[in-house]
Amino acid sequence: MATLYASPHPDDFRSLLALLVAELSPSSCIKTIAEDPPACLNARSRPTLVLSSGEGDTVVSGANAVAWYLAHQGKRAGMDAKQQSQVWQWLSFADNELIPVSCAVVFPLMGMMGMDKKLQQSSRAELLRVLKVLDKMLEPRTYLVGESITLADMAVATALLLPFKYVLEPSDRKVLPNLTRWFTTCINQPHSLKVLGKVTLCEKMVPVTVKANADPKDSPPALSASDPARDAPNGPTKTEAQLKKEAKKREKLEKFQQKKEMEAKKKTQPAAEKKTKPEKKELGVITYNIPTPSGEKKDVISVLPDSYSPQYVEAAWYPWWEKQGFFKPEYGRKSISDPNPNGIFMICIPPPNVTGSLHLGHALTNAIQDCLTRWHRMRGETTLWNPGCDHAGIATQVVVEKKLMRDRGMSRHDLGRDNFIQEVWKWKNEKGDRIYHQLKKLGSSLDWDRACFTMDPKLSYAVQEAFIRMHDEGVIYRSNRLVNWSCSLNSAISDIEVDKKELTGRTLLPVPGYKDKVEFGVLVSFAYKVDGSDEEVIVATTRIETMLGDTAVAVHPEDLRYQHLKGKMVLHPFCDRKMPVVFHEFVDMSFGTGAVKITPAHDHNDYEVGVRHSLPFVNILDENGSLINVPPPFLGMKRFEARKVVLEALKERGLFREIKDNPMVVPVCSRSKDIVEPLLKPQWYVSCADMGKQAADAVRDGRLKITPEHHLKTWFNWMDNIRDWCISRQLWWGHRIPAYFITINDPSVKPGEDVDGHYWVSGRSEDDAREKAAKRFNVTPDKVKLRQDEDVLDTWFSSGIFPFSIFGWPNETQDLSVFYPGTLLETGHDILFFWVARMVMMGLKLTGKLPFKEVYLHAVVRDAHGRKMSKSLGNVIDPLDVITGISLEGLHAQLTSSNLDPLEVERAKQGQKSDYPNGIPECGTDALRFALCAYTSQGRDINLDVNRILGYRHFCNKLWNAVKFAMKTLGANFVPLEKAQLCGEESVIDKWILSRLSAAVALCDGGFKAYDFPAITTAIYNFWLYELCDVYLESVKPVFSRTEDDASSHKQALVCRQTLYTCLEVGLRLLSPIMPFVTEELYQRLPRRRPQHDAPSICVTSYPSTEEFCWNNDEVDRNMDFVMSVVKTIRSLRADYNLTKTRADCYLQCVDSSTVSLVHNYKLQIQTLSYSQAVIPLSAEELVPEGCAVAIASDRCTVNLMLKGLIDVEKEVSKLMCKQGELEKQMEKLQEKMAKSDYKEKVPLKVQEQDADKLRQSHTELEKVKEAMANFEKMI
C-alpha cells in the first residue's frame, strides 16, 4: 500500500501534479491523505509518497520526484530511453522556466506577494514570450512527447494552470492557439476532470480571492522566503541539506526578481512607437472557374493564384487522371500478361458497405492504400488497386425496411421476398454508389473499370460455387447450436455486429419493442429446494427469466460444501422438472454461493456443460423473444416482461433471497440496438479447425507476413483456438444458401429432420440438387421433393473469397492468373479475425494459394482526447467535412437528422461545441491525407486532432509559395538539363541541399518499404520546410540578385537554378503519393527535362530512387549543422534586442584555425540567414571589439553581435549571470554524480564518456561566459 500526502487545494499545482499522475497509475492501492506527512518521516512538504514494504517505509518527497516515480510505474514517463529523456527535459523546463515566471505574475494577484505593477507587467511579458515559443513548438504536435499524454504534458499543464485560470485573457489565448488547444486537451482528459474538475479559463486579469480551506495548510505553494507554511513553528524540523536547498531557491528567485526589475526599468525609457501588426488573414477560398469538360486536362497556362486553395487545386484533376487510364494496370504496356522486370503490385480494397458513407476509419484505410499504390505505380510496377463494395446484408435490409415503412407504411412481409429484393436493388442503384464518389474525392487511384459488387452475377456465382464445393467436401455442415440472435431483426448476427455495453451496476436501458426501459446490471439470488430434504441451494443470475429453462445446478468438483449432493436433484418451482446437481470445473467456488444455475439452451457456457453432462436443452424463447415451452402464466410473455413476473413469483414462493448491483457486459445488436439473446437454432457451419491450422502455419513458416508483429499473438490465439463459423443469416437480402432439404416420396425412406445434414443437399440449380438427392437415396428424381433454405449467407462469407472472386474464379481468367495471389492486404486491426483470417482460410481451401503475401494492419482512429469515435459523443467526423469545411451549425444539423435520441443529441452537441467551437475549417484532401499518414505509427490507436490537419494545410500553402517564388527565380526561359546530375561547379550550399535531398529520398524509400509513414511525412516536411524553404531559398537570394555583376556570378546563378529545379521536381515527386492534387498542380507548371518523352502526369513519373540520388555529403552536412547553430544563435540575439530591421556586424570568435576557415567558407550563408551586416571570423587570440552582445553558439564558436548604443548593458550582464548560475549548477550536479564511490563500477563506460564531455563543454562555456561578463563590465 502506498500513501500520498497531497494538498487538495485547486491552486496547489505541485500537489495537483502528483494527484494527476496518481490517477493514471495502474495501481489502485494509492491512498491519498490531505495532510502534511508525519514528522517521523522527515519529509519536507507535500506532495510526499510513502511506499510501504516488509522491510520498512520508503519516502519519496517533492512534486517532481513523486510524479516521476508514479509516471514511471504507470508507463507515462516515455516509451523508450529517448522519450524518457525528453519527458525529463520537459519536467525541468516546467520547474525552472515556467513555474518561477508564472508565480511572479499570479502570486501578486492572489495576495501572496507584494503588488509591484511594473515588475508584474515585465513578468507577464516574459511569460508571454516563453509561451509563444511553446506555442510554436506545439504547432505540429498533439502532445509534447509521443502520440499520447505523458508526464511531460501533466507537468507543463499544471505549471500553466494558474496563468490559464487567472492571467491569460481571451486576447492572449487567441495568439496562442496551439498552446490553448493543447492545454484544453490536457485538462479535459478523464483523469484531469476527476482531479481538477471543470477548469474555468480567465476572462479578465484581476486580483483573485483565494478559496477558503478548512485547513490553512492547503493553500497554494508560495515560493517566497516569507512563505508562512515554510516558517510554521509547529512544522517538522528541517535538515541542513533541506535548508541549503531552500536558500538556493530563494537566491534564484531573488535573481529572477532583479532581472524583472531591470527589464521594467528599461521599459520606462521612451521607445519608438511600434507599428500595429496587420490582423492575420482568414483562409481564403479561391475557385477554379475556367470551363473544362469532364475528363479534359485542366488549364495550366494561366497564372497561379496568390495563395493555396484546396477548391482551386483539387478541381478537374481526378476526371482527367481517370480518363487517361493512369490508374489501370494496362497503362503504358501492351498486355498485363507481359513480364514486367519491376514486378506486380496488387491490392484489393476492403469493400465498404453499400449503405455506408465515409468516416475517418475509411479515410485512413484509403489514404494508406492509395499512397502505397501510387508509390508502386511510380516504381514502374504493373499496379492494380481493385475497388469493390459489399452488399452488407443486415445493414442494407434494415435501411430499406425503414424506408419502406416510412414511405409506404409496409413491411417486407407485406411485399413478399421477391418484391422486397427488387426494392433493395432499386435503392442500391439509386444510392449505392455514393461511397464511390466519396472515394474519388479522397483521390483514390482505383481502377474503376474493375469495380465489383458482392451481389454481381460474377461474384454471386463464385459464392455459390464456394459453398457447394465446401459442402460436398464436408467442410460446411448443418448443426443445432447457440447463435447470437437479434429478436428485432429475426436473424442470427456475427460477433462483430454485437456491441459490448459495459455497466457498472443497476442501469435502465431502452430495448426495441418495450415502452419502458429495462433493468440490467443486477444480480438476483434465489433458492432451489433439494429433492427429498429441507435443504436448499442458492444460485444467482443476471437474467432471472432464463431460470424457466434451467435443467441443472452446477458446483465445482472440489467444493466441500456440496460433496454430499452428488447424485441429488433439485426441484424447479414452476414446472414438474427435477434437475441434477452436476460437478464441473468451470464453476468459480469463490463467486456467490459457489452454485450456478445451468440453462443449456440460452447461455454459451451452460451449453458446453449441457453437452458434457447430456442435459435436456429447453428452448424458452421464440424468434420474436416471446416465451415458449414454459407453464402459465409465463407462456407467451415477452422476455423482459416475464423478468418482472418471474421475480414476483419467486418472492411469493419464498424462494427469493436478494438482489444487488452487479457490474456486467450486456450484448447489444449494433444494427437494431436490441439485446442479443443466445438462441438454439439449426444453422450452417464451416468447420474451421483444419483451415485455422493451415492459416496459423502459413504465418509461422513465413509464407504470410503480418505487420506490425505485435498482432501475431492475437493471430495465433484465434487460429489455434478457432471455433466453427456460423454462416446462416435469417435475412432476405444476400446470397441465398444453395442448399435444399430433401423429402423422399417413398415409404421405405424414413423422413428426415431439419438438423440432420444427411437430408440436405447443395446444388448449382434445383435440378442439379435433385440429381444429387436421388443418387444419395437411390431413388428416381421424380420421387425427390426439395425445399431451398430460406436463409442467406453471412456477408463475411462473400467477403472471404473477395480476393479471387473479383477476378472471375472459379473460371481461369487472365486477371486471375496475373493478379492472384495479391501482394498486400491493408486494413484495420479490428477485423483481423472477421475478414483477414477468413480470406486466408478460404483462399487456401478453395485455390490452394494464400490470397496475399503480406498483411499490414493500421491503427484505430480515435479523437484528439483518445476517445473512441461515437455518434453520441459528437466526435464522429465525416472526412468530407474536413476537406470542404463545415460550420458548428452544420455539425449540429447532422446530429439532428441522425437516429440518436434527444438526450444523446444534446450531449453530442456539447461535445462538438467543445472540440469545434468555430466549426471545422476547410483543410483540403491533401492536408487530410498527409495528416493521416503522419499519425499512422505502427500502434493500436491514433488520436486525430483536426487542428493538426489544418497545420498541414498551412504546409501546402508554404509549398505553394515556395514553388511560385522558385518559378519566378528560374525565369520563363529556363531549360533544365536532360538528367539530374552534378556539374562540379556547385557551391557549398548547393552541395548541402542536394545532400539533404538525397537523405530525404533514402528516408522515403525506407519508409515505404517498412510501412513507416510518419518517417516519410517527417522527411518530406523537414526537407521542404526547414531545409529548402528556410535555408536554401534564403541563402541563394543574393546569388540571383547579382547575376549581372560578372561572368562568375552569372555562372554560379545558372548552377544554382539547376539545383533549385532538381529540388523542386524531385521534392514534388517524393510528395506525390501522399499529396496527389497539389503536387500535380505544381508539377504541371514546371518545365520538363525531356518534353517529348516525359510522363504526362506526376502520378506516372518515376519515384526518386537512392541509386539516382546518391549525393550524400556527410562533411557538408556536419559543416551546415555548425553553421545553422551559429545562425540560430545570432537570430536569438537579434530577437532578444528586437533588431527586426537593423543589421549589425557579427564577430565569430573561433577556438581554432579550422573553425575560422569553416566560418570563412560559409560567411555568405551566415550573413544572409542571420541578416547580419558583416560576418568577421576571429581566432581565439584576437580581441573582440567592445560593445558586443555575447552568446555561445557551441564549444567551438562564440557569437559577438555589435550592439553598441543599442542595448542595455546591465540587462546583458544579468543574462550572463543567469547563464553562469545554470552552468555552475549543471557542473555541480555532474561532479557530484561522478564523485560517487560506485560511479565507475555501475555507470556504463559510454555514459561516463558522455558525462566527461558534458563537463568539459560546460567548463569551456563557463569560461566564455565569465570572459563575456568581464567585457561588459568594461562598458559600464
C-alpha positions, 0 to 999 in steps of 0.5 A, a space after each residue: 500500500 502506498 500513501 500520498 500526502 497531497 494538498 487538495 487545494 485547486 491552486 496547489 499545482 505541485 500537489 495537483 501534479 502528483 494527484 494527476 499522475 496518481 490517477 493514471 497509475 495502474 495501481 489502485 492501492 494509492 491512498 491519498 491523505 490531505 495532510 502534511 506527512 508525519 514528522 517521523 518521516 522527515 519529509 519536507 512538504 507535500 506532495 510526499 509518497 510513502 511506499 510501504 514494504 516488509 522491510 520498512 517505509 520508503 519516502 519519496 518527497 517533492 512534486 517532481 520526484 513523486 510524479 516521476 516515480 508514479 509516471 514511471 510505474 504507470 508507463 507515462 514517463 516515455 516509451 523508450 530511453 529517448 522519450 524518457 529523456 525528453 519527458 525529463 527535459 520537459 519536467 525541468 523546463 516546467 520547474 525552472 522556466 515556467 513555474 518561477 515566471 508564472 508565480 511572479 505574475 499570479 502570486 501578486 494577484 492572489 495576495 501572496 506577494 507584494 503588488 509591484 505593477 511594473 515588475 508584474 507587467 515585465 513578468 507577464 511579458 516574459 511569460 508571454 514570450 516563453 509561451 509563444 515559443 511553446 506555442 510554436 513548438 506545439 504547432 505540429 504536435 498533439 502532445 509534447 512527447 509521443 502520440 499520447 499524454 505523458 508526464 511531460 504534458 501533466 507537468 507543463 499543464 499544471 505549471 500553466 494552470 494558474 496563468 490559464 485560470 487567472 492571467 491569460 485573457 481571451 486576447 492572449 489565448 487567441 495568439 496562442 492557439 496551439 498552446 490553448 488547444 493543447 492545454 484544453 486537451 490536457 485538462 479535459 482528459 478523464 483523469 484531469 476532470 476527476 482531479 481538477 474538475 471543470 477548469 474555468 479559463 480567465 476572462 479578465 486579469 484581476 486580483 483573485 480571492 483565494 478559496 477558503 480551506 478548512 485547513 490553512 495548510 492547503 493553500 497554494 505553494 508560495 515560493 517566497 522566503 516569507 512563505 508562512 507554511 515554510 516558517 510554521 513553528 509547529 512544522 517538522 524540523 528541517 535538515 541542513 541539506 533541506 535548508 541549503 536547498 531552500 536558500 538556493 531557491 530563494 537566491 534564484 528567485 531573488 535573481 529572477 526578481 532583479 532581472 524583472 526589475 531591470 527589464 521594467 526599468 528599461 521599459 520606462 525609457 521612451 521607445 519608438 512607437 511600434 507599428 500595429 501588426 496587420 490582423 492575420 488573414 482568414 483562409 481564403 477560398 479561391 475557385 477554379 472557374 475556367 470551363 473544362 469538360 469532364 475528363 479534359 486536362 485542366 488549364 495550366 497556362 494561366 497564372 497561379 493564384 496568390 495563395 493555396 486553395 484546396 477548391 482551386 487545386 483539387 478541381 478537374 484533376 481526378 476526371 482527367 487522371 481517370 480518363 487517361 487510364 493512369 490508374 489501370 494496370 494496362 497503362 503504358 504496356 501492351 498486355 498485363 500478361 507481359 513480364 514486367 522486370 519491376 514486378 506486380 503490385 496488387 491490392 484489393 480494397 476492403 469493400 465498404 458497405 453499400 449503405 455506408 458513407 465515409 468516416 475517418 476509419 475509411 479515410 485512413 484505410 484509403 489514404 494508406 492504400 492509395 499512397 502505397 499504390 501510387 508509390 508502386 505505380 511510380 516504381 514502374 510496377 504493373 499496379 492494380 488497386 481493385 475497388 469493390 463494395 459489399 452488399 452488407 446484408 443486415 445493414 442494407 435490409 434494415 435501411 430499406 425496411 425503414 424506408 419502406 415503412 416510412 414511405 409506404 407504411 409496409 413491411 417486407 412481409 407485406 411485399 413478399 421476398 421477391 418484391 422486397 429484393 427488387 426494392 433493395 436493388 432499386 435503392 442500391 442503384 439509386 444510392 449505392 454508389 455514393 461511397 464511390 464518389 466519396 472515394 474519388 474525392 479522397 483521390 483514390 487511384 482505383 481502377 474503376 473499370 474493375 469495380 465489383 459488387 458482392 451481389 454481381 452475377 460474377 461474384 454471386 456465382 463464385 459464392 455459390 460455387 464456394 459453398 457447394 464445393 465446401 459442402 460436398 467436401 464436408 467442410 460446411 455442415 448443418 448443426 443445432 447450436 447457440 447463435 447470437 440472435 437479434 429478436 428485432 431483426 429475426 436473424 442470427 448476427 456475427 460477433 462483430 455486429 454485437 456491441 459490448 455495453 459495459 455497466 457498472 451496476 443497476 442501469 435502465 436501458 431502452 430495448 426495441 419493442 418495450 415502452 419502458 426501459 429495462 433493468 440490467 446490471 443486477 444480480 438476483 439470488 434465489 433458492 432451489 429446494 433439494 429433492 427429498 430434504 429441507 435443504 436448499 441451494 442458492 444460485 444467482 443470475 443476471 437474467 432471472 427469466 432464463 431460470 424457466 429453462 434451467 435443467 441443472 445446478 452446477 458446483 465445482 468438483 472440489 467444493 466441500 460444501 456440496 460433496 454430499 449432493 452428488 447424485 441429488 436433484 433439485 426441484 424447479 418451482 414452476 414446472 414438474 422438472 427435477 434437475 441434477 446437481 452436476 460437478 464441473 470445473 468451470 464453476 468459480 467456488 469463490 463467486 456467490 454461493 459457489 452454485 450456478 444455475 445451468 440453462 443449456 439452451 440460452 447461455 454459451 457456457 451452460 451449453 458446453 456443460 449441457 453437452 458434457 453432462 447430456 442435459 435436456 436443452 429447453 428452448 424458452 424463447 421464440 424468434 420474436 423473444 416471446 416465451 415458449 415451452 414454459 407453464 402459465 402464466 409465463 407462456 407467451 410473455 415477452 422476455 423482459 416482461 416475464 423478468 418482472 413476473 418471474 421475480 414476483 413469483 419467486 418472492 411469493 414462493 419464498 424462494 427469493 433471497 436478494 438482489 444487488 448491483 452487479 457490474 456486467 457486459 450486456 450484448 447489444 445488436 449494433 444494427 437494431 440496438 436490441 439485446 442479443 439473446 443466445 438462441 438454439 437454432 439449426 444453422 450452417 457451419 464451416 468447420 474451421 479447425 483444419 483451415 485455422 491450422 493451415 492459416 496459423 502455419 502459413 504465418 509461422 513458416 513465413 509464407 504470410 507476413 503480418 505487420 506490425 508483429 505485435 498482432 501475431 499473438 492475437 493471430 495465433 490465439 484465434 487460429 489455434 483456438 478457432 471455433 466453427 463459423 456460423 454462416 446462416 443469416 435469417 435475412 432476405 437480402 444476400 446470397 441465398 444458401 444453395 442448399 435444399 432439404 430433401 423429402 423422399 416420396 417413398 415409404 421405405 425412406 424414413 423422413 428426415 429432420 431439419 438438423 440432420 445434414 444427411 437430408 440436405 443437399 447443395 446444388 448449382 440449380 434445383 435440378 442439379 440438387 435433385 440429381 444429387 438427392 436421388 443418387 444419395 437415396 437411390 431413388 428416381 428424381 421424380 420421387 425427390 421433393 426439395 425445399 431451398 433454405 430460406 436463409 442467406 449467407 453471412 456477408 463475411 462469407 462473400 467477403 472471404 473469397 473477395 480476393 479471387 472472386 473479383 477476378 472471375 474464379 472459379 473460371 481461369 481468367 487472365 486477371 486471375 492468373 496475373 493478379 492472384 495471389 495479391 501482394 498486400 492486404 491493408 486494413 484495420 486491426 479490428 477485423 483481423 479475425 472477421 475478414 483477414 483470417 477468413 480470406 486466408 482460410 478460404 483462399 487456401 481451401 478453395 485455390 490452394 494459394 494464400 490470397 496475399 503475401 503480406 498483411 499490414 494492419 493500421 491503427 484505430 482512429 480515435 479523437 484528439 482526447 483518445 476517445 473512441 469515435 461515437 455518434 453520441 459523443 459528437 466526435 464522429 467526423 465525416 472526412 468530407 467535412 474536413 476537406 470542404 469545411 463545415 460550420 458548428 451549425 452544420 455539425 449540429 444539423 447532422 446530429 439532428 437528422 441522425 437516429 440518436 435520441 434527444 438526450 444523446 443529441 444534446 450531449 453530442 452537441 456539447 461535445 462538438 461545441 467543445 472540440 469545434 467551437 468555430 466549426 471545422 475549417 476547410 483543410 483540403 484532401 491533401 492536408 487530410 491525407 498527409 495528416 493521416 499518414 503522419 499519425 499512422 505509427 505502427 500502434 493500436 490507436 491514433 488520436 486525430 486532432 483536426 487542428 493538426 490537419 489544418 497545420 498541414 494545410 498551412 504546409 501546402 500553402 508554404 509549398 505553394 509559395 515556395 514553388 511560385 517564388 522558385 518559378 519566378 527565380 528560374 525565369 520563363 526561359 529556363 531549360 533544365 538539363 536532360 538528367 539530374 546530375 552534378 556539374 562540379 561547379 556547385 557551391 557549398 550550399 548547393 552541395 548541402 541541399 542536394 545532400 539533404 535531398 538525397 537523405 530525404 529520398 533514402 528516408 522515403 524509400 525506407 519508409 515505404 518499404 517498412 510501412 513507416 509513414 510518419 518517417 516519410 511525412 517527417 522527411 518530406 516536411 523537414 526537407 521542404 520546410 526547414 531545409 529548402 524553404 528556410 535555408 536554401 531559398 534564403 541563402 541563394 537570394 543574393 546569388 540571383 540578385 547579382 547575376 549581372 555583376 560578372 561572368 562568375 556570378 552569372 555562372 554560379 546563378 545558372 548552377 544554382 537554378 539547376 539545383 533549385 529545379 532538381 529540388 523542386 521536381 524531385 521534392 514534388 515527386 517524393 510528395 506525390 503519393 501522399 499529396 496527389 492534387 497539389 503536387 500535380 498542380 505544381 508539377 504541371 507548371 514546371 518545365 520538363 527535362 525531356 518534353 517529348 518523352 516525359 510522363 504526362 502526369 506526376 502520378 506516372 513519373 518515376 519515384 526518386 530512387 537512392 541509386 539516382 540520388 546518391 549525393 550524400 555529403 556527410 562533411 557538408 552536412 556536419 559543416 551546415 549543422 555548425 553553421 545553422 547553430 551559429 545562425 540560430 544563435 545570432 537570430 536569438 540575439 537579434 530577437 532578444 534586442 528586437 533588431 527586426 530591421 537593423 543589421 549589425 556586424 557579427 564577430 565569430 570568435 573561433 577556438 581554432 584555425 579550422 573553425 575560422 576557415 569553416 566560418 570563412 567558407 560559409 560567411 555568405 550563408 551566415 550573413 544572409 540567414 542571420 541578416 547580419 551586416 558583416 560576418 568577421 571570423 576571429 581566432 581565439 587570440 584576437 580581441 573582440 571589439 567592445 560593445 558586443 552582445 555575447 552568446 555561445 553558439 557551441 564549444 567551438 564558436 562564440 557569437 559577438 553581435 555589435 550592439 553598441 548604443 543599442 542595448 542595455 548593458 546591465 540587462 546583458 550582464 544579468 543574462 550572463 549571470 543567469 547563464 553562469 548560475 545554470 552552468 555552475 549548477 549543471 557542473 555541480 550536479 555532474 561532479 557530484 554524480 561522478 564523485 560517487 564511490 560506485 560511479 565507475 563500477 555501475 555507470 556504463 563506460 559510454 555514459 561516463 564518456 558522455 558525462 566527461 564531455 558534458 563537463 568539459 563543454 560546460 567548463 569551456 562555456 563557463 569560461 566564455 561566459 565569465 570572459 563575456 561578463 568581464 567585457 561588459 563590465 568594461 562598458 559600464 
